[in-house]
Amino acid sequence: MIVRRMLVVGGLAAVFVVSAAGSALADDLAEYLEDARDAIYSGERLVATSWDGIESIGIFEIQHHGGMASVGSGAGSATIGAGRMYHGGPQEAAVSYVMHAEPEVDDRYSVERGEATRHLGRSATVVEVLEAGSVRVRMVVDDSTSAPVATEVFDDEGELFRYSAMTEFSVWVDPAMAAFDDREYRMMLPLDAADLPVDLAGYRLIDVYAAPQDGRQAFYTDGLFSFSVFTTRGRADWAKIADNEHSYSADGNRYLRVVSPTSVTVLWNAPTTAIALVGDLPPDHLEEVLGELPLPGTDNWMKRMWRKLFGY
Amino acid sequence: MARLISDPDARGELFSAYLDGQLAPDEVVLVSNLLDGDEEVIREFRSLQRIRRSLRLLPEFEVPANLLPDGHLGDRLSAYLDGELVTLEHRRVTRHVVDCPDCRIELQELDRARIAVRSLPGVDTTSTGEIPVTPPVRHTRRYVAAGIGAAAVAAALVVGLAVGNGDEPAFSLNDLGTRHVARASAEPGFAVLPASVEVSFP
């Protein structure tokens, strides 16, 4: 309690300085994102993606506290945050990544604070994230909690392709959300080397981890969107693995694509490597990224035999 | 609304406890009412949040190498894997592991050993209290088995070359989704759409 009082007193002293210098809302994107990560709220969130006629909609119960989100839907529940994720229920997969990220947003984005508005009867502010002069993301930020209560993501032609909004909202969260869970995690440790580029269409390679089938997971982000590229030697029958995949063509190359409310998964086989990309990036960014990764294709039978015999 | 609790110190303490998740439900309702539209109170709350974040991000002093056993982390790696380290020490160990290949290798070996031990089959000792012993295998059988195995490998190689489809890695989209979402959740951008877990539900 003494420590808390010291923090509070020190904090309030600094509050005076901070509040004298700025407004209640942040002025740059990194700060908005940090505020959103620290927001405390609960409620119901509707998320929908419409992409080339494929539509995917989800409704989630969500509790958000201390950078952790507990998310539930008809399909199950999970707790996510700070590089960790575990599922509720009997399967209880749990995975933890060791990296701690500091906000570093690509300078292709700028932010403009728009007009005051209301969402679910609460005071809120519109914040627009611009890329090359066009709106890439429009967020409605709750004034009191800094939670992003509504988000629209646009493609490069200004078409809305993803929408998310809280349909119920409360600042009440289950106090157990703040407690650090004592579950055993599978720890993921960063590896030294990767065969993938350090930059893909403006996305930076942050770290690389071991993945299934003796493969690699390379994590990329531009500070706003992110994706992982999973690679392993050989070829995968992706159509057997995905049950709601759609054929997808980018720059004349054929891929399989699985669209979900908040992410997209793209699957293909390059000549010597099976590749899966999972992320939340917009369609035009995805196309640019795919153009810089190994393209779909097959070896001729002579090359395949040579590789089988000699391993390269 | 600020007059609900007029003392700024008391409000600060309440907010601090709220951020720590230590309030009773009726106190959370009080915070909810305090934060309902009073700009001055909202400013106080948001500033307190930022200060706490700044405190979290303060630079930390490195532990001098001469205070670590052989300049490495030793037993603390095990505590790290078991999730027994408090936040500051956890971050410090993380940074050391990222920068120190020796400790990283040791941590990976520890992790592998932990997984191997966890995957061992349970032993039923309820009846006799003795651990069952597998009878030794005769060498002749081993040679026969090895011969069959070699023949099978040769046959598989021939069939594989003939078919030419290569390996078929067994992936699970749920697993890939889980791995990506877990890693992405360490990034601030994840907070904009934190509900991206639907592909990951088992």
Boltz contact constraints between the chains, C-beta under 6 A:
constraints:
  - contact:
      token1: [A, 4]
      token2: [B, 16]
      max_distance: 6.0
  - contact:
      token1: [A, 8]
      token2: [B, 12]
      max_distance: 6.0
  - contact:
      token1: [A, 8]
      token2: [B, 13]
      max_distance: 6.0
  - contact:
      token1: [A, 8]
      token2: [B, 16]
      max_distance: 6.0
  - contact:
      token1: [A, 11]
      token2: [B, 48]
      max_distance: 6.0
  - contact:
      token1: [A, 11]
      token2: [B, 51]
      max_distance: 6.0
  - contact:
      token1: [A, 12]
      token2: [B, 12]
      max_distance: 6.0
  - contact:
      token1: [A, 14]
      token2: [B, 51]
      max_distance: 6.0
  - contact:
      token1: [A, 15]
      token2: [B, 44]
      max_distance: 6.0
  - contact:
      token1: [A, 15]
      token2: [B, 47]
      max_distance: 6.0
  - contact:
      token1: [A, 18]
      token2: [B, 47]
      max_distance: 6.0
  - contact:
      token1: [A, 19]
      token2: [B, 43]
      max_distance: 6.0
  - contact:
      token1: [A, 19]
      token2: [B, 47]
      max_distance: 6.0
  - contact:
      token1: [A, 24]
      token2: [B, 42]
      max_distance: 6.0
  - contact:
      token1: [A, 24]
      token2: [B, 43]
      max_distance: 6.0
  - contact:
      token1: [A, 24]
      token2: [B, 46]
      max_distance: 6.0
  - contact:
      token1: [A, 33]
      token2: [B, 188]
      max_distance: 6.0
  - contact:
      token1: [A, 33]
      token2: [B, 189]
      max_distance: 6.0
  - contact:
      token1: [A, 33]
      token2: [B, 191]
      max_distance: 6.0
  - contact:
      token1: [A, 34]
      token2: [B, 188]
      max_distance: 6.0
  - contact:
      token1: [A, 36]
      token2: [B, 191]
      max_distance: 6.0
  - contact:
      token1: [A, 37]
      token2: [B, 188]
      max_distance: 6.0
  - contact:
      token1: [A, 37]
      token2: [B, 191]
      max_distance: 6.0
  - contact:
      token1: [A, 38]
      token2: [B, 49]
      max_distance: 6.0
  - contact:
      token1: [A, 45]
      token2: [B, 195]
      max_distance: 6.0
  - contact:
      token1: [A, 47]
      token2: [B, 195]
      max_distance: 6.0
  - contact:
      token1: [A, 58]
      token2: [B, 198]
      max_distance: 6.0
  - contact:
      token1: [A, 60]
      token2: [B, 195]
      max_distance: 6.0
  - contact:
      token1: [A, 62]
      token2: [B, 195]
      max_distance: 6.0
  - contact:
      token1: [A, 65]
      token2: [B, 21]
      max_distance: 6.0
  - contact:
      token1: [A, 69]
      token2: [B, 194]
      max_distance: 6.0
  - contact:
      token1: [A, 71]
      token2: [B, 195]
      max_distance: 6.0
  - contact:
      token1: [A, 71]
      token2: [B, 197]
      max_distance: 6.0
  - contact:
      token1: [A, 75]
      token2: [B, 201]
      max_distance: 6.0
  - contact:
      token1: [A, 76]
      token2: [B, 201]
      max_distance: 6.0
  - contact:
      token1: [A, 78]
      token2: [B, 197]
      max_distance: 6.0
  - contact:
      token1: [A, 80]
      token2: [B, 181]
      max_distance: 6.0
  - contact:
      token1: [A, 80]
      token2: [B, 185]
      max_distance: 6.0
  - contact:
      token1: [A, 81]
      token2: [B, 185]
      max_distance: 6.0
  - contact:
      token1: [A, 83]
      token2: [B, 186]
      max_distance: 6.0
  - contact:
      token1: [A, 84]
      token2: [B, 182]
      max_distance: 6.0
  - contact:
      token1: [A, 85]
      token2: [B, 178]
      max_distance: 6.0
  - contact:
      token1: [A, 85]
      token2: [B, 181]
      max_distance: 6.0
  - contact:
      token1: [A, 85]
      token2: [B, 182]
      max_distance: 6.0
  - contact:
      token1: [A, 87]
      token2: [B, 202]
      max_distance: 6.0
  - contact:
      token1: [A, 91]
      token2: [B, 202]
      max_distance: 6.0
  - contact:
      token1: [A, 95]
      token2: [B, 182]
      max_distance: 6.0
  - contact:
      token1: [A, 97]
      token2: [B, 182]
      max_distance: 6.0
  - contact:
      token1: [A, 97]
      token2: [B, 183]
      max_distance: 6.0
  - contact:
      token1: [A, 98]
      token2: [B, 94]
      max_distance: 6.0
  - contact:
      token1: [A, 99]
      token2: [B, 186]
      max_distance: 6.0
  - contact:
      token1: [A, 101]
      token2: [B, 186]
      max_distance: 6.0
  - contact:
      token1: [A, 101]
      token2: [B, 187]
      max_distance: 6.0
  - contact:
      token1: [A, 103]
      token2: [B, 188]
      max_distance: 6.0
  - contact:
      token1: [A, 123]
      token2: [B, 37]
      max_distance: 6.0
  - contact:
      token1: [A, 144]
      token2: [B, 35]
      max_distance: 6.0
  - contact:
      token1: [A, 144]
      token2: [B, 42]
      max_distance: 6.0
  - contact:
      token1: [A, 148]
      token2: [B, 192]
      max_distance: 6.0
  - contact:
      token1: [A, 151]
      token2: [B, 192]
      max_distance: 6.0
  - contact:
      token1: [A, 164]
      token2: [B, 193]
      max_distance: 6.0
  - contact:
      token1: [A, 171]
      token2: [B, 32]
      max_distance: 6.0
  - contact:
      token1: [A, 171]
      token2: [B, 35]
      max_distance: 6.0
  - contact:
      token1: [A, 172]
      token2: [B, 28]
      max_distance: 6.0
  - contact:
      token1: [A, 175]
      token2: [B, 21]
      max_distance: 6.0
  - contact:
      token1: [A, 178]
      token2: [B, 21]
      max_distance: 6.0
  - contact:
      token1: [A, 187]
      token2: [B, 81]
      max_distance: 6.0
  - contact:
      token1: [A, 187]
      token2: [B, 111]
      max_distance: 6.0
  - contact:
      token1: [A, 189]
      token2: [B, 108]
      max_distance: 6.0
  - contact:
      token1: [A, 213]
      token2: [B, 169]
      max_distance: 6.0
  - contact:
      token1: [A, 217]
      token2: [B, 179]
      max_distance: 6.0
  - contact:
      token1: [A, 219]
      token2: [B, 183]
      max_distance: 6.0
  - contact:
      token1: [A, 221]
      token2: [B, 187]
      max_distance: 6.0
  - contact:
      token1: [A, 223]
      token2: [B, 189]
      max_distance: 6.0
  - contact:
      token1: [A, 224]
      token2: [B, 189]
      max_distance: 6.0
  - contact:
      token1: [A, 226]
      token2: [B, 184]
      max_distance: 6.0
  - contact:
      token1: [A, 226]
      token2: [B, 187]
      max_distance: 6.0
  - contact:
      token1: [A, 228]
      token2: [B, 180]
      max_distance: 6.0
  - contact:
      token1: [A, 230]
      token2: [B, 176]
      max_distance: 6.0
  - contact:
      token1: [A, 232]
      token2: [B, 169]
      max_distance: 6.0
  - contact:
      token1: [A, 234]
      token2: [B, 166]
      max_distance: 6.0
  - contact:
      token1: [A, 234]
      token2: [B, 167]
      max_distance: 6.0
  - contact:
      token1: [A, 234]
      token2: [B, 169]
      max_distance: 6.0
  - contact:
      token1: [A, 235]
      token2: [B, 166]
      max_distance: 6.0
  - contact:
      token1: [A, 236]
      token2: [B, 169]
      max_distance: 6.0
  - contact:
      token1: [A, 236]
      token2: [B, 171]
      max_distance: 6.0
  - contact:
      token1: [A, 237]
      token2: [B, 168]
      max_distance: 6.0
  - contact:
      token1: [A, 241]
      token2: [B, 171]
      max_distance: 6.0
  - contact:
      token1: [A, 241]
      token2: [B, 173]
      max_distance: 6.0
  - contact:
      token1: [A, 242]
      token2: [B, 173]
      max_distance: 6.0
  - contact:
      token1: [A, 260]
      token2: [B, 198]
      max_distance: 6.0
  - contact:
      token1: [A, 260]
      token2: [B, 199]
      max_distance: 6.0
  - contact:
      token1: [A, 261]
      token2: [B, 198]
      max_distance: 6.0
  - contact:
      token1: [A, 262]
      token2: [B, 193]
      max_distance: 6.0
  - contact:
      token1: [A, 262]
      token2: [B, 195]
      max_distance: 6.0
  - contact:
      token1: [A, 262]
      token2: [B, 196]
      max_distance: 6.0
  - contact:
      token1: [A, 263]
      token2: [B, 196]
      max_distance: 6.0
  - contact:
      token1: [A, 274]
      token2: [B, 169]
      max_distance: 6.0
  - contact:
      token1: [A, 276]
      token2: [B, 176]
      max_distance: 6.0
  - contact:
      token1: [A, 278]
      token2: [B, 176]
      max_distance: 6.0
  - contact:
      token1: [A, 278]
      token2: [B, 177]
      max_distance: 6.0
  - contact:
      token1: [A, 278]
      token2: [B, 180]
      max_distance: 6.0
  - contact:
      token1: [A, 280]
      token2: [B, 196]
      max_distance: 6.0
  - contact:
      token1: [A, 301]
      token2: [B, 164]
      max_distance: 6.0
  - contact:
      token1: [A, 304]
      token2: [B, 164]
      max_distance: 6.0
  - contact:
      token1: [A, 305]
      token2: [B, 161]
      max_distance: 6.0
